[in-house]
Amino acid sequence: MSKETSDRSYTKDPPAAPSRQISPDELKSVKSGPVFIIASGNSAKHFPIHEFSDIPMITMNGAISMFTHTDIKPFFYVCSDNDFPRQQPELFATAMRLSEHVALWEDQFEAIETPPSGRSLSLKKAPRASFLATLFGREKSLVRKTSFLSKRSKDIGFSKDLAAGCFDARTVMYLALQVAYHLGFNKVFLVGFDLNQAAGRFYETAQINRSPCGLDQHYHTRILPSLKLMANSVIDSRFQVYNLSSTSRVPTHIIPKVSVDDAKQILAT
């Protein structure tokens, strides 16, 4: 990547905090330009991470293994699975050691044995919308699916400001997308966002314990409706999302699929 592209990827650093804990307000819009979000789908094994080492990266769960033999440090590590630190203690400890920032649920920080070496951000779930807030659209920071007939629709949304809470959609990638928006990134490239439960995760082998996966269970009820909401109500000229997984389950009319070469061309413009 060119120096000019690299310079556009970074703006000011997040303000220094008096402690390792940092508030959502301190991280609001501190970045701009592109970001890569690295997930665990099997297609991620073909991603040439070194070719994009000058672009900030967000990763999650066991996808931290892609960084272990590089000199690249994730700008953010996100984990929404309370059981992951117990199921994959070595990978979780690696994430705590390598990542510049770590985002976990508030109660996760109280339970983990390995504290983050970087700064930490406590996440909280967005509250369910009241009838009046849904009817009159009073929540500017929380984009919600407006339906008074479905109880499940109250849990479908997208947060533009993590201080107001966030939506997990039963996939940590969706949480990472909200982190990227909050930080101010405007071109988001998704790596390993396959959502193919049968194909497994790129880092899993016969020698490693496999964490349970609920993608098939939640795809049609929570994941796909949340992505549709993001596509219709969040993605625009100021926040663009691209999927580098050619085998992704997500339809291209929701998130367009691009190749690595396409991504390079987008970054160069």
C-alpha positions as CSV (number, residue, x, y, z in Angstrom):
1,M,0.0,0.0,0.0
2,S,1.2,3.5,-0.7
3,K,2.2,5.9,2.0
4,E,-0.6,8.2,1.0
5,T,-3.1,5.4,1.6
6,S,-1.5,4.5,4.9
7,D,-1.7,8.1,6.1
8,R,-5.4,8.3,5.2
9,S,-6.0,5.2,7.3
10,Y,-5.0,6.8,10.6
11,T,-6.1,10.0,12.2
12,K,-5.5,11.0,15.7
13,D,-4.8,8.4,18.3
14,P,-7.4,7.7,21.0
15,P,-6.9,10.1,23.9
16,A,-4.8,8.8,26.7
17,A,-6.8,7.5,29.6
18,P,-5.8,7.7,33.2
19,S,-6.2,3.9,33.5
20,R,-6.4,0.9,31.2
21,Q,-10.2,1.2,31.1
22,I,-11.5,3.6,28.4
23,S,-15.0,4.9,27.9
24,P,-16.9,4.7,24.6
25,D,-17.0,8.5,24.4
26,E,-13.2,8.6,24.4
27,L,-13.1,6.4,21.3
28,K,-15.9,8.0,19.4
29,S,-14.8,8.9,15.8
30,V,-11.1,8.8,16.6
31,K,-10.4,7.0,13.3
32,S,-11.3,7.4,9.7
33,G,-10.6,5.6,6.4
34,P,-10.4,1.8,5.9
35,V,-10.3,-1.1,8.4
36,F,-10.2,-4.8,8.0
37,I,-12.3,-7.0,10.2
38,I,-10.8,-10.5,10.5
39,A,-13.3,-13.3,11.4
40,S,-12.9,-17.1,11.7
41,G,-14.5,-18.4,8.5
42,N,-12.6,-21.0,6.6
43,S,-12.0,-18.5,3.7
44,A,-9.8,-16.4,5.9
45,K,-6.9,-18.8,5.6
46,H,-6.3,-17.4,2.1
47,F,-6.2,-13.7,3.1
48,P,-2.7,-12.2,2.6
49,I,-2.6,-10.2,5.8
50,H,0.9,-8.9,5.3
51,E,-0.2,-7.1,2.1
52,F,-2.5,-4.9,4.3
53,S,-0.3,-4.5,7.4
54,D,-0.5,-0.7,7.2
55,I,-4.3,-0.8,7.6
56,P,-5.9,-1.0,11.0
57,M,-7.5,-4.4,11.9
58,I,-10.2,-5.6,14.2
59,T,-10.4,-9.3,15.0
60,M,-12.4,-11.6,17.2
61,N,-12.5,-14.9,19.0
62,G,-10.0,-17.4,17.6
63,A,-9.2,-15.4,14.5
64,I,-6.5,-13.8,16.7
65,S,-4.4,-16.9,15.5
66,M,-3.9,-15.1,12.2
67,F,-1.7,-12.5,14.0
68,T,0.4,-14.8,16.1
69,H,3.2,-15.2,13.6
70,T,3.2,-11.7,12.4
71,D,4.4,-8.3,13.7
72,I,0.8,-6.9,13.2
73,K,-1.1,-6.0,16.3
74,P,-4.9,-5.9,16.1
75,F,-6.2,-2.4,16.8
76,F,-9.2,-4.0,18.5
77,Y,-10.1,-7.5,19.7
78,V,-13.8,-8.2,20.2
79,C,-15.2,-11.2,22.0
80,S,-18.9,-11.6,22.9
81,D,-18.9,-15.3,23.9
82,N,-18.6,-15.7,27.6
83,D,-17.5,-19.3,27.2
84,F,-14.7,-18.6,24.7
85,P,-11.9,-17.8,27.4
86,R,-12.6,-21.2,29.0
87,Q,-13.0,-23.1,25.8
88,Q,-9.9,-21.6,24.1
89,P,-7.7,-20.3,26.9
90,E,-4.5,-20.1,24.9
91,L,-6.1,-18.2,22.0
92,F,-7.8,-15.8,24.4
93,A,-4.6,-15.2,26.3
94,T,-2.9,-14.4,23.0
95,A,-5.6,-11.9,22.2
96,M,-5.2,-10.2,25.6
97,R,-1.4,-9.9,25.0
98,L,-1.3,-8.8,21.4
99,S,-4.3,-6.4,21.0
100,E,-4.1,-2.6,21.4
101,H,-7.7,-2.5,22.6
102,V,-10.0,-5.2,23.9
103,A,-13.8,-5.0,23.9
104,L,-15.8,-7.4,26.1
105,W,-19.1,-7.4,27.9
106,E,-18.9,-5.7,31.3
107,D,-19.2,-9.0,33.2
108,Q,-16.5,-10.7,31.1
109,F,-13.8,-8.4,32.5
110,E,-14.7,-9.6,36.1
111,A,-14.4,-13.3,35.1
112,I,-11.3,-13.5,32.9
113,E,-8.0,-14.7,34.3
114,T,-5.7,-13.0,31.7
115,P,-6.0,-9.2,31.9
116,P,-5.5,-7.2,28.7
117,S,-2.1,-5.6,28.1
118,G,-3.8,-2.8,26.1
119,R,-6.7,-0.6,26.9
120,S,-10.1,-2.2,27.5
121,L,-13.6,-1.2,26.6
122,S,-16.7,-2.5,28.4
123,L,-19.6,-3.3,26.1
124,K,-23.3,-3.3,27.2
125,K,-26.3,-4.5,25.3
126,A,-28.7,-1.9,24.0
127,P,-32.0,-1.8,26.0
128,R,-35.2,-2.9,24.4
129,A,-37.0,0.0,22.8
130,S,-40.1,1.4,24.5
131,F,-43.2,1.8,22.5
132,L,-42.9,5.6,22.2
133,A,-39.2,5.4,21.2
134,T,-40.0,3.0,18.5
135,L,-43.1,4.9,17.3
136,F,-41.4,8.3,17.1
137,G,-37.8,7.3,16.4
138,R,-36.4,9.1,19.5
139,E,-33.2,7.1,19.6
140,K,-30.8,8.6,17.1
141,S,-27.9,6.5,18.1
142,L,-29.7,3.2,17.9
143,V,-31.1,2.1,14.5
144,R,-33.9,-0.4,15.1
145,K,-36.2,-2.6,13.2
146,T,-39.6,-1.1,13.7
147,S,-42.2,-3.8,14.3
148,F,-44.8,-3.9,17.0
149,L,-45.9,-7.5,16.3
150,S,-42.7,-9.4,16.7
151,K,-41.0,-9.7,20.1
152,R,-37.7,-10.8,18.4
153,S,-37.6,-7.6,16.4
154,K,-36.9,-5.6,19.6
155,D,-33.5,-7.2,19.7
156,I,-32.6,-6.4,16.1
157,G,-30.8,-3.1,15.6
158,F,-27.5,-1.3,14.9
159,S,-25.7,1.0,17.3
160,K,-24.0,4.1,16.0
161,D,-22.7,5.0,19.5
162,L,-21.5,2.2,21.9
163,A,-22.3,4.5,24.8
164,A,-26.0,3.7,24.1
165,G,-25.3,0.0,24.0
166,C,-25.0,-2.4,21.1
167,F,-26.7,-5.4,19.4
168,D,-25.0,-8.8,19.2
169,A,-27.2,-10.5,16.5
170,R,-25.7,-13.8,17.6
171,T,-22.5,-13.3,15.7
172,V,-19.5,-11.4,16.9
173,M,-18.8,-9.9,13.5
174,Y,-22.0,-7.8,13.8
175,L,-20.7,-6.5,17.1
176,A,-17.3,-5.7,15.4
177,L,-19.1,-3.8,12.7
178,Q,-20.7,-1.5,15.3
179,V,-17.3,-1.0,16.9
180,A,-15.9,0.0,13.5
181,Y,-18.7,2.5,13.0
182,H,-18.2,4.0,16.5
183,L,-14.5,4.4,15.9
184,G,-15.2,6.4,12.7
185,F,-13.9,4.0,10.0
186,N,-15.8,4.4,6.7
187,K,-14.6,1.6,4.5
188,V,-14.9,-1.8,6.1
189,F,-13.5,-5.0,4.6
190,L,-14.8,-8.2,6.1
191,V,-12.4,-11.2,6.0
192,G,-13.6,-14.8,6.8
193,F,-17.3,-13.7,7.1
194,D,-18.5,-17.0,5.6
195,L,-21.3,-17.9,8.1
196,N,-20.8,-21.5,7.0
197,Q,-21.1,-23.7,10.0
198,A,-20.3,-26.9,8.2
199,A,-17.0,-25.5,6.8
200,G,-15.7,-24.8,10.2
201,R,-13.2,-22.1,11.4
202,F,-9.8,-21.6,9.6
203,Y,-7.8,-22.1,12.7
204,E,-9.4,-25.4,13.9
205,T,-7.5,-28.6,13.5
206,A,-7.9,-32.1,14.9
207,Q,-5.5,-31.1,17.7
208,I,-7.5,-28.1,18.9
209,N,-10.7,-28.1,20.9
210,R,-13.6,-26.9,18.8
211,S,-16.0,-24.3,20.3
212,P,-19.7,-24.8,19.8
213,C,-21.3,-22.9,16.8
214,G,-24.8,-21.6,16.5
215,L,-24.7,-20.0,13.1
216,D,-27.3,-22.3,11.5
217,Q,-29.6,-21.8,14.5
218,H,-29.6,-18.0,14.4
219,Y,-28.9,-17.2,10.7
220,H,-32.5,-16.6,9.6
221,T,-33.9,-15.3,12.8
222,R,-31.2,-12.9,14.0
223,I,-28.2,-12.7,11.8
224,L,-29.7,-12.1,8.4
225,P,-32.4,-9.6,9.6
226,S,-29.7,-7.6,11.4
227,L,-27.5,-7.5,8.3
228,K,-30.6,-6.4,6.2
229,L,-31.2,-3.6,8.7
230,M,-27.6,-2.5,8.4
231,A,-27.7,-2.6,4.6
232,N,-31.0,-0.6,4.4
233,S,-30.5,1.9,7.2
234,V,-26.8,2.3,8.0
235,I,-24.7,1.6,4.9
236,D,-24.3,4.7,2.7
237,S,-21.6,6.8,1.1
238,R,-20.1,7.6,4.6
239,F,-20.1,3.9,5.8
240,Q,-19.3,1.2,3.2
241,V,-18.9,-2.5,3.8
242,Y,-17.3,-5.1,1.6
243,N,-17.2,-8.8,1.9
244,L,-13.9,-10.5,0.9
245,S,-15.4,-14.0,1.3
246,S,-16.4,-15.4,-2.1
247,T,-18.1,-18.3,-0.3
248,S,-20.0,-16.2,2.1
249,R,-23.6,-17.1,2.9
250,V,-24.5,-13.3,3.0
251,P,-26.2,-12.3,-0.3
252,T,-24.3,-9.8,-2.4
253,H,-27.3,-7.3,-2.5
254,I,-26.8,-7.0,1.3
255,I,-23.0,-6.8,1.4
256,P,-21.2,-6.7,-1.9
257,K,-18.5,-9.3,-2.4
258,V,-15.0,-8.1,-3.6
259,S,-11.7,-9.8,-4.3
260,V,-8.4,-8.9,-2.8
261,D,-7.5,-7.1,-6.0
262,D,-10.8,-5.2,-5.8
263,A,-10.0,-4.2,-2.3
264,K,-6.6,-2.9,-3.4
265,Q,-8.3,-0.8,-6.1
266,I,-10.8,0.6,-3.6
267,L,-8.1,1.5,-1.2
268,A,-6.1,3.3,-3.9
269,T,-9.0,5.6,-4.9
